[in-house]
Amino acid sequence: MNTTNIGKYKINYINSKEFHILKNEIFGNECYKTNIKKKEPYIIDVGSHIGLSVIYFKNIYPKSRILAFEPNSYTRELLKENIFINNLKNITILPYAIDSSEGRRIFYIDTSENKWQSTAGFLENSWNKQYNNNSSIEVETKKLSEFLNEQVDLLKIDIEGIETQVLTEAKDLLKNVLNIVVEYHPIKKENLKKILSILQDSEYKISIFKDGREIKQVSNKDLLIIKGQKE
């Protein structure tokens, strides 16, 4: 176990390389930055990992109400620890994996000495083939639409390659979501055009980012951050 600080927040983590990559993405590039005017927004964080995204949101919106999903029992314990040691309030953690249907499903994780957990998901051996999700657990799945029956100020989705299926299932209720941030993973089953079409049909103004910079020329072979904001 490693411990460090990001500003006033204390963070426990396991994999140093993974931690610094995520820290740079979230706090350096501010990949989840959005223009929310409310002081007490409701945020749904799908794929909270060890809590860096949750802490980022709480730093900007201290009075926010956050619903955090993390199905990986290994990282969920660190998520709970990091919320507890920083005395963060008004956060609900749910152990479900968001999917296009409700039930139970095999979830692949890295149990090697590296314990690279940010790529854990439904895709064996990781969506990008660089890391080995070499073990599996069974997790309970829920549909995203089940949680979108009230106004959501920000919906953040990082679900390692099943973005299209989840957004397709929930598209009729995106009318209740004012801001959305989706991490797009370039795998064969993912359809960038489909994701953009769903967001456009839901009347979002869309911007796309790669490595922290907004881009206009988009490739479905790149890892992208897609942001949507209602006018």
N, C-alpha and C positions, 0 to 999 in steps of 0.2 A: 504493500500500500504506500502511495506517495501522497504528500500534502503540499499545497502551495496556496498562494493568494492571487486573486484577480481583483484589484482594487480593495474594497473593504470586505470582500467575500473570501471565505476559506473553502478550498476545494480538495476533496479526496478523490484520487483516481488510481488506476492500475498501470495502464500502458502509457508511458511518457510520450512516445512519438505520436500516438493517436490523440492524446490530450492536447498537444501543442498544435496539431493540425486543426482540430476543432476549435480551439481557443482563437486561432488566427481567423478562421472562417466567421465565427460568431461575434467575437469582440473586436477583431481587427478590421475585417471586411464588412462587418455588420450585415451579414447576409439576411438577417431576419428583420432589418429595420423597416418600419412602415410609418405612415403618417396618421397616427390615431390621436384625435383631439380630446377624447374623454380622459378624465383623470382616473376613473375606475373601470377600465375596460374588462370585458370578458374574453379570455383567450383560451383557445383549445390547442394544445400542443400534442400532436400525434407523432410519437417517436421521440420521447424525451431523453433517452439514453441516461447519462449520469447527472443530468440537470443543468448543463451549461446554458441551454436555451431558456430554461425556466428562470435561471438567475439573471440572464440578460434581460428578459422581459420585466422581472421584478425590479431590476436596477432602474429601468426607464419609467415603469409604471408601478410604483411601490404599493398602490392600493388596488391593483388588478386582482381579478378572480381568475384562477388558472385551473383548467382541467387537463391533467397530464396523463398520457397513455404510454406505458412501457411494459411490454409482455415478457421481456427477457428477465428472468428472476435474478440473474447475476448482477446486471446493471441496475435493476430496480432497487436493490438494497443500497447501492451507492447513491442513487437518486434520493432515496429517503434520508440517508445520512447527510447529504449536502443541503437538503432543505432544512433538516433539523438543526445542524450546527450553525446555520446562518439565521436561525430563528425566523424563517419565512412563513408567512401566514396566508390563509385563504387559498390554499393549493390542495386539490384533490387528486390523488394518484390512483389510476385504475390499471389493473394487470392485463388488460385485453390487447390483442392485436387487432387493428382495424383492417377489415377485409371487405369484399363485396358480398359476403354472406355470413350468417351467424352459425357458429358450430365450434368444432375443434380442428386443429390443423398442426402439422409438423412445422416446427420453427428451427432453423439451423443457426448454430452459434459456434464460436471459436473457443475450444477448451484447451488449446495449446498453451505453452508457457507465455506466449505474447498476449493472449486474451484480448484480441482486437474485436471489440464488440459493436462498434458503430455500423458495421456492415451486416450484422445479424438480421435474418429475415426468412422469408419463405423460399428463397432461392439457394440451393445447395452450392457450396464453394464460392459464394459471393457473386454479386452481379457483375463485378469487374474482373474476376478471376485472379486478383492480386493477393487475396487473403483467403485462407482456408477455413470455412465454416464446417468443421470436421465432426461435429456432434449435433445432436438434435434433442429438442424437448417438445412436448405437446402443449399448445397454448389454446386458450379460449378466444374465439374471434367474435367481433361485433361489427355491425354495419355502421358506417359513419353517419348515415341519415338519422339513426336513432338519437344522435346527440345534437342535431341541428334544428330543433323545434322552437328555439328562441333566438333572439338576435345575438350574433357572435361578432365581436369587434375585430378579432383576428383568428384565422385558422391557419396553423402551420402544419405542413405535412412532410415528413421525412420517413418513408416506408420502404426504401431499398428495392424499388423496381416494380411495385404494383400500383403506381399512381393512377394509371388509366382506368383500371378496374374499379378502384375505390371512388374516383371522381365520377365515373359513369353511374355508379349506384346512387350517389348522393346528389346528382346534378339538379334535381327538382327542388332541393332544399338549400342550394347555394344562394337563393334569393335572400336568405336570412344572414348571410355572411358578408360583412362590409369589406374586409381585407383578407386576402389569402396569399400564402407563400408556400410554394410547392418545390421540393427538390426533385428535379427530373433526372432519372438514371438511364443511361443509354444502353438498354438491352433490347434484344430482338422483339420481345413481346410488348415493349412500351411503344406508344404511338404519340409522338410529340404533337403532330397535327391534331389528333383527337383531343388531347389535353387543352391545347390552345382554343380549339373550337368550342369545347364545353365552357371555358372561361369567358370567351367572347359572347356566347349565347346567354351567359349569366350577367352580361353587361358590366364586365370588369374592364378597366383601362389596364392594359398589360405592359409590363416591362420585363426584360430578360437579362440575366447577369451571368457572366462566366468569370471565375477567379476574382470576384469583387467588382468587376467593371460591367457597366451596361453595354450590351451589344445589339447591333441591328441585323447583322448577318448571322443567322442561326443554323447550327448543324445538329441533327438528331444523334450525332455520335459523341457529343460533349455532355459532361455533367453540368447541369444548368440550375440556376435558381429562377423560378418564374414567380413574379409578383403581380397580383391583381388587386385593383382598388376601385371601389364603386365611386362614381362621380358624385 
